[in-house]
Amino acid sequence: MTSPVTARDRAKAERSDAILREAARLFARSGYNGVSLEDIGAAVGVSGPAVYRHFAGKQSLLGAVLVKVSVDLVDGGSRVAAEGSTPEERMRALIEFHVEFALGHADVIRVQDRDVAHLDARDHAEVRRLQRAYIELWIETLSPLIDADADERRLRVQACFGLINSTPHSTRAAARQRSATAAVLAAMAESALRAVT
C-alpha cells in the first residue's frame, strides 16, 4: 500500500517542476555554462543551495530536463500513434504531436541542441536510448507509407525533425501565430516525409 500524497509532497513536486522549467529557460537563453544554480534558484524564489534539496547539482538538473523531455516524447508519441486506425492517421498524429511539442518546448529543444554534451555519461546514454526509440517509432510508422529502405526512412524522419525543431525558435512569428504556424509545419513535414524521389 502506498502512502497518501501530502500537501508537502505536492508542494515539493511543484517546486521541482518550477525548477526544471526555469532551468530549461535559462539554459536556453544563456547556455549551460552561462547559468549558475543561484540563477536558477532566484528564478523560482529560492536560494541556490535550496536547489540541492531537489537536484544533486547543475549537471543533474540538466539531465533531469533532457531525460524528462525525451520520456515525454516517447510516451506521447507512442500514445498518439496507437490511437490512429490507419498508417496515414498514425503518421499525421505523430506529426501533429511533434509540431505541438516543438512549438510549446522551444527552450528545451535549444538546450538539447546545444548542451547535451554537458550531460553525465548515464544521463547521456539514457537520452540517446530514448531518442533512438522515438526515431524508431517514426520509422516504423512511416514504413507502410513509402517504398524506401530503412536508411532512407531514417533520413526522412531525421530531416523532418530538423524542419520542425528549427522553426519555433528561429522565427518570432511562430509564437505569435501558433495555429497557423502549426498547420504550415505539419503540412511541410508530411510532404517532406512522403516526397517522391
Secondary structure, DSSP 8 states (H G I E B T S, - for coil): ------HHHHHHHHHHHHHHHHHHHHHHHH-GGG--HHHHHHHTTS-TGGGGGT-SSHHHHHHHHHHHHHHHHHHHHHHHHHH-SSHHHHHHHHHHHHHHHHHH-HHHHHHHHHHGGGS-HHHHHHHHHHHHHHHHHHHHHHGGGS---HHHHHHHHHHHHHHHHHSTTT-THHHHTHHHHHHHHHHHHHHHHT---
